[in-house]
Amino acid sequence: MGKKVVVTGVPGVGKTTVINGAMERLAAEGIAYEAINYGTFMFDVAQQENLASNRDEMRKLGKDVQKRLQKAAASGIAAKSADANVIIDTHSSVKTPTGFLAGLPEWVLRELMPDIVVLVETDADQILMRRLGDDSRVRDMEGARAIAEHQEFNRAIAAAYAMYTGCTIKIVRNENFLLEKGIEDLVSVLR
Ligand code: AP5
């Protein structure tokens, strides 16, 4: 049975950057992990159904549509990750126009049953600057206070995920100029 590690963090915190660094380091040690991006699974379906033309539009779709896409992705990912070591790159909660949507509600957790949920975090002002500097995405423009609240909410909801699955919750800081430290912290739980 492989290890299932869910890696989460607010948009722009750099979770994909940290995951890519950790995968490289583990590969050099001969430890195989597959990285699966939850949003990509959802976006494939959203695109086929002409619901969204970029991945950032998905969090603005109606709640029931997002939940349907989320459910479809959970079964697809579970089927793909049966026995392998996998990292699932996703969100503890998604900020939608009508409030926070749980990224890992009961029907997703039942499919994935993660061993560890990682929260990648850093100071809200650093996240704000990263969003402003990233032209490749359509990031939500919000202030540092709102970003900090979203990170707080992610910790609270992660506690519920731990209660349901018995998984551990690991906080990895990805601070400016300290990317290597964030990568090493993630590697230490993946090893
Ligand atoms: P997804 O694509 O996962 O959205 P995202 O969080 O915006 O993902 P990214 O990987 O682009 O951001 P990141 O924060 O990891 O940052 P990056 O490494 O690029 O998901 C798309 C959509 O799918 C969601 O919006 C949602 O609608 C849906 N979705 C996904 N999962 C779902 C679920 N479970 N339920 C419902 N919906 C779901 O880095 C950002 C920038 O920071 C880069 O410029 C980078 O160079 C820089 N940076 C990184 N680290 C550092 C550092 N240490 N110092 C300085 N700069 C840094």
Residues whose N, C-alpha, C, O or C-beta is under 5 A from the ligand:
A	BS01	AP5	G9 V10 P11 G12 V13 G14 K15 T16 T17 Y38 G39 R55 M58 R59 Q70 D89 T90 H91 V94 A102 G103 L104 R130 D134 N174 E175 N176 F177 L178 L179
